[in-house]
């Protein structure tokens, strides 16, 4: 996706607040996933311990004690993590992130589970046995899953707590006088694991922040572009590659012009002129959009709209004719309600082949429509003055309408300015919807 960077958008408080809110939601989802994964891993380990215990033909007293202790600790941890997952699900629905200090407390409790299992041995020899066995590997599981907090500080904290508790367990196991070299090597490896987990968490958060920022900028860009072009065009502009060029397709082009606008503009202040144009155009643009078209250019006292681009529309001519009729009916209503000064419009429609796409440079592009179809539609709009007709269409548009909807007057072959050959024009009736019979 083409990324459009707006310095003012990045600095806008509203956008920053939206990015932070989305990051909090994603972090909460990741945190809930972590709790669910821990619960699943604990459940699997609990089942494994239970099966091994049940399969032991003549278990020793030490074996039974260790197995019972493991089952009790794992069962308690399973209940805890399941409850955490449910609680985080409730917070996810409200969008309230968990406090940072609470995440540190949870990490400390989880990292301490293997430590409790080791320290609970009844004798130094028993503890040494557990320390040299599989119990310390559980530290790596919790340190690795800490990355899902997307907080590098928590990962470093997890590695540090694990290393410190291994050192403590070793001292207890050796009664303070044994060789602690092996335990210290394990502690160092746990510290490294915490650092590696912190790196993963940092990279994941940066990528998540970049993705959220890109989506926020894209939505803002579409909102900004949508004030100038239609949202679908804005979306295509953002998704298109940087290469310039276009594609040929059949489109229906509409030109709309306000009659005697210069007379009105000369007699009113600029702010009054802008209010007048906004009142008229805001409704007209909405009508064009509802009929699958979009306004491509504003021309001072008018605009150019296109149907059939950027999205193909086999009914482009019908939609353009229907939009024109709706605009003229809207104008009639506005005049009757005196929402605007007495106003007349001229609308010209023509359907033909044109090149559509991005034109400009890599730093400044515009989605535009180029071709003789555009020029002819502009000339047809100018001809509305000659015939005193609010809506003129070319023969191509007329032929694309439903036969029962072809209501109007054939004006015959008309020589238009700048055109080498005459064009057959039709005065289209707009009192009824020309898109329907």
ABEGO torsion letter per residue (X at the ends): XBBBBBAAAAABAAAAAAAAAAAAAAAAAAAAAAAAAAAAAAAAAAAAAAAAAAABABBBAAAAAAAAAAAAAAAAAAAAAAAAAAAAAAAAAAGBBBBAAAAAAAAAAAAAAAAAAAAABABAAAAAAAAABAAAAAAAAAAAAAAAAGBAAAAAAAAAAAAAAAAAAAAAAAGGABBAAAAAAAAAAAAAAAAAAAAAAAAAAAAAAAAAAAAAAAAAAAAAAAAABBAAAAAAAAABBABBEBBBBBBBBBBBBBBGAAAAAAABBAAAAAAAAAAAAAAAAAAAAAAGBBBABBAGABBBBBBGOABBBAAAAAAAAAAAAAAAAAAAAAAAAGABBBBBBBBBBBBBBBBBEBBEBAABBBBBBBEAAAAAAAAAAAAAAAAGBABBBBAAAAAABBAAABBEBBAEBBBBBGBABBBBBBBBBAABBAABX
